[in-house]
Amino acid sequence: MKLNISILVFSFLILNSAFLISCSCPLTTLSLKECDKYDIIFRGRIKSDTLYDAKKGKAVFEVSELYKGVIANQFSVLFEYGGECAQVFNVGEEWIIYSNYKQAINAKMDWCSRSRKYFKNDKLDFYTVTYGNDYAAELDFLRQKFGLHKTLKPVENQTIGEGNILPNQTQFIVTLLISIVAMVLFYYLFNRFFKW
């Protein structure tokens, strides 16, 4: 009977081992060498709901302290979700983000970067065990080594009302006639003053 139970438990564990695999990011230590791997390092609070599309997500941060990089005070971070190390971004959470530029207005974050969430209760902060330092010590290190930098003001989308507008039929005809007259006038003046 005990043998059957042992075999059953062992079989269950083997068959469900995919669920038992934990996140396996390489261990890092807080250093300038580690920080050199990233284009952008900032502290910020998640401003708006996370948008998901397929297996990709986007979170907009209100940047409170910028340590490295050139970004606006509202900055988008792209990330993948659903992997073994993926976490959830929630509105209002404070994070220290380590990432690299994807485009000028956003960055792509790897879950195995040093990015970490702020926990009000230090006992819940599992990053402290993984990274070897607490949240406050990480902030102190970043402030001392990089200082605080100014963020850019957000640029409003200026394409509305100022983009290319297709002319209506009357404008098209007038533009076409003016172009034809200009070409005929150029041809006439060129042949008159520059005869071969």
C-alpha positions, -999 to 999 in steps of 0.1 A, spaced: 0 0 0 28 24 9 46 15 -23 15 24 -44 12 58 -27 49 65 -32 46 56 -69 15 77 -72 31 108 -56 63 103 -76 43 100 -109 23 130 -100 54 151 -94 71 139 -126 41 146 -148 35 180 -133 72 191 -132 65 218 -157 44 236 -131 72 232 -105 99 251 -126 107 284 -110 122 315 -124 159 310 -132 174 344 -138 211 347 -132 221 363 -99 234 398 -101 250 422 -77 244 459 -75 274 475 -91 284 500 -118 293 472 -141 258 457 -138 242 492 -143 262 496 -175 241 469 -191 211 492 -192 203 524 -211 176 536 -187 173 534 -150 145 551 -132 121 550 -102 85 555 -110 49 547 -103 26 529 -127 2 555 -140 -23 537 -162 -37 503 -168 -14 478 -184 -23 470 -219 -19 435 -232 -16 423 -268 -9 386 -275 21 379 -251 33 415 -249 23 442 -224 28 480 -220 28 499 -187 30 537 -185 51 550 -156 51 584 -140 89 589 -135 98 603 -100 136 599 -102 157 594 -133 192 580 -127 203 571 -162 190 578 -198 170 605 -214 132 600 -211 100 619 -205 84 621 -171 57 597 -185 74 568 -200 62 535 -215 78 502 -207 71 472 -230 74 437 -216 65 401 -222 42 383 -199 33 347 -195 69 334 -191 83 317 -160 97 350 -146 69 374 -156 50 394 -130 20 416 -130 22 454 -131 -7 471 -112 -17 508 -112 -1 527 -84 28 503 -78 63 518 -74 92 502 -93 128 507 -100 131 499 -137 163 488 -155 157 486 -192 170 494 -227 156 516 -254 132 500 -278 123 534 -294 128 570 -283 94 570 -264 96 536 -248 118 508 -235 117 470 -234 122 455 -200 135 420 -194 121 403 -163 156 391 -155 169 426 -153 174 442 -118 140 458 -120 122 455 -87 89 464 -70 86 484 -38 70 465 -9 56 484 21 63 454 42 100 446 40 93 409 49 75 405 16 103 419 -5 117 387 -21 141 408 -42 161 415 -10 171 379 -8 177 376 -46 197 408 -51 214 409 -17 202 444 -8 169 461 1 149 487 -18 163 516 2 199 505 -3 193 502 -40 179 538 -42 209 551 -21 233 534 -45 217 548 -76 214 583 -62 251 583 -51 266 568 -83 244 584 -109 227 614 -92 193 626 -102 186 638 -138 158 659 -152 132 642 -173 118 656 -205 84 672 -207 59 649 -224 54 657 -261 18 659 -271 9 641 -303 12 669 -328 0 650 -358 -36 658 -351 -45 688 -371 -9 693 -384 -4 662 -404 -7 658 -442 -42 665 -453 -55 653 -486 -68 683 -506 -104 683 -517 -113 682 -554 -112 720 -559 -78 723 -542 -64 695 -562 -75 711 -595 -61 745 -585 -28 730 -574 -26 710 -607 -33 740 -629 -8 762 -610 18 734 -614 12 732 -651 14 769 -656 47 770 -636 62 743 -657 52 760 -690 66 793 -678 98 777 -667 101 759 -701 95 792 -719 120 812 -698 146 785 -700 144 783 -739 144 821 -743 174 829 -721 195 797 -724 195 789 -761 221 764 -772 
